[in-house]
Every structure is written in structure tokens, then in C-alpha cells.
Amino acid sequence: MNETIQTILNRRSVRQFTQEKIAKSDLELIVDCALHAPSAMKSDYWHFTVISNDELIKELVGIMQDLLCKPEYDMYKPQALIIPSTKRDYRLGVDDNACALENIFLAAKSLGIGSVWINQLRDFNDADALRAFLDKLMVPKDHIVYGIAALGYPKNDLSPIKREGTYSYFE
Ligand SMILES: Cc1cc2nc3c(=O)[nH]c(=O)nc-3n(C[C@H](O)[C@H](O)[C@H](O)COP(=O)(O)O)c2cc1C
């Protein structure tokens, strides 16, 4: 089996990370892979905000704790976040976002880095605290966020799980 297929079949969502930092060059490589994801009509409206700074990650976690009314929420204590954003009025933004995230997850996996989709921000794009945070990171004002990626080195090995989905095949 080739390495690409192995990466796809072995990828799992990782929710427990070690404290090892991810090299900037790896994060940049992962973002480059996101930029190579398909986007509808090559729209390229997306922007990727990478955060590897602990204080900024904690600040966002704190904002989400308040917005979710869940003081225990920790976003799995990641070492880095990649926040794709796209134009608010762009109809296919959510589809482009999913393609970019999958490239991020697979690229990360191929580098031995764990990752997981974080879906909580999308419901709070107009919350003042989240918007102020995105403004601070220079996310374009006409952009919104759907899913984001939390990343870090996995604490444990996760084995591939049996998939229950079905398919039909006509020859
Ligand atoms: C649209 C979408 C939203 C998701 N949101 C979250 C999330 O907010 N938090 C989380 O821990 N996992 C999230 N996940 C990850 C799924 O729970 C995970 O992919 C699924 O359980 C299958 O496990 P696997 O990724 O290990 O194959 C999301 C996945 C997708 C596709």
C-alpha cells in the first residue's frame, strides 16, 4: 500500500496532545497543503491563521469557555491551531473549508502530528469577544470561521477503527 493511502486509512482524530512544540516549518508545510486543497472554481477566498503561541491559544480557549458557558472546555490543550476563514457571503465557503481541513489533517498525520476538527467557533462569528480576537489576528473583517484544526503530537497511539459506512458498487 502506498504512503498516501496508508496516511488516509490510519488518520484518527487526536484529542490528547503532548507538550512538544510543532516546528514552524512543519506548520508552514501543513498550511501549504491546505492552500493546495480544491476550492470551488478556484475561489481562493480563504485565509489561514496559524497560532502556535500558548498565550494566544489560552486566550481563545477562555473566550470559547465563556461563549459556550463551559468553564471546563479546553479545546484539548493543543500546541497549535489553524483557523481557516473565508468570505462571509460566499455560498461554498463551508465546502472549501472542509477540503482545506482534510488536507491539514492528512498532512499533519504524514508528519506524525495529531489533529482534530474543532467545530465550536462557527456559531459565534458575531460574538464581540471572538470577533475582537479575530480582529487582533488580522482575520479579514468580512471573513467568517467554520471548522478549525487543533494540532499537537499525539499522547497515545490510536489504531485505525473499523468503519461502518456502506457503499454500493456496480460493475
Ligand atoms: C464536520 C465535523 C465536525 C467535527 N467537530 C468536532 C469537534 O468539534 N470536536 C471533536 O472533538 N471532533 C470533531 N470532529 C471529529 C469527529 O468526531 C471524528 O472525525 C469522528 O468521530 C471520526 O473519528 P476519526 O476522525 O478518528 O476517524 C468533527 C468532524 C467533522 C467532520
The ligand as a Tripos MOL2 file, in Angstrom:
@<TRIPOS>MOLECULE
LIG
   31    33     1     0     0
SMALL
NO_CHARGES

@<TRIPOS>ATOM
      1 C1        -17.8900   18.4610   10.4650 C.3       1 LIG1
      2 C2        -17.1130   17.8460   11.5920 C.ar      1 LIG1
      3 C3        -17.1270   18.4380   12.8430 C.ar      1 LIG1
      4 C4        -16.3760   17.8960   13.8870 C.ar      1 LIG1
      5 N1        -16.3240   18.5640   15.0820 N.ar      1 LIG1
      6 C5        -15.5800   18.0630   16.0800 C.ar      1 LIG1
      7 C6        -15.4540   18.7820   17.3020 C.ar      1 LIG1
      8 O1        -15.9480   19.8960   17.4640 O.2       1 LIG1
      9 N2        -14.7270   18.2150   18.2940 N.ar      1 LIG1
     10 C7        -14.1330   16.9850   18.1470 C.ar      1 LIG1
     11 O2        -13.5050   16.5160   19.0840 O.2       1 LIG1
     12 N3        -14.2020   16.3050   16.9850 N.ar      1 LIG1
     13 C8        -14.9010   16.8130   15.9500 C.ar      1 LIG1
     14 N4        -14.9590   16.1470   14.7540 N.ar      1 LIG1
     15 C9        -14.2210   14.8800   14.5800 C.3       1 LIG1
     16 C10       -15.1440   13.6720   14.5410 C.3       1 LIG1
     17 O3        -15.7250   13.4590   15.7990 O.3       1 LIG1
     18 C11       -14.3330   12.4540   14.0860 C.3       1 LIG1
     19 O4        -13.8010   12.6920   12.8100 O.3       1 LIG1
     20 C12       -15.1640   11.1810   14.0560 C.3       1 LIG1
     21 O5        -15.5580   10.8220   15.3630 O.3       1 LIG1
     22 C13       -14.4350   10.0030   13.4340 C.3       1 LIG1
     23 O6        -13.2280    9.7400   14.1440 O.3       1 LIG1
     24 P1        -11.8120    9.8150   13.4210 P.3       1 LIG1
     25 O7        -11.5940   11.2400   12.9560 O.co2     1 LIG1
     26 O8        -10.8300    9.3850   14.4600 O.co2     1 LIG1
     27 O9        -11.8490    8.9230   12.2340 O.co2     1 LIG1
     28 C14       -15.6590   16.6860   13.6830 C.ar      1 LIG1
     29 C15       -15.6320   16.1060   12.4260 C.ar      1 LIG1
     30 C16       -16.3240   16.6810   11.3800 C.ar      1 LIG1
     31 C17       -16.2300   16.0600   10.0020 C.3       1 LIG1
@<TRIPOS>BOND
     1     1     2 1
     2     2     3 ar
     3     2    30 ar
     4     3     4 ar
     5     4     5 ar
     6     4    28 ar
     7     5     6 ar
     8     6     7 ar
     9     6    13 1
    10     7     8 2
    11     7     9 ar
    12     9    10 ar
    13    10    11 2
    14    10    12 ar
    15    12    13 ar
    16    13    14 ar
    17    14    15 1
    18    14    28 ar
    19    15    16 1
    20    16    17 1
    21    16    18 1
    22    18    19 1
    23    18    20 1
    24    20    21 1
    25    20    22 1
    26    22    23 1
    27    23    24 1
    28    24    25 2
    29    24    26 1
    30    24    27 1
    31    28    29 ar
    32    29    30 ar
    33    30    31 1
@<TRIPOS>SUBSTRUCTURE
     1 LIG1         1 GROUP 0 **** ****
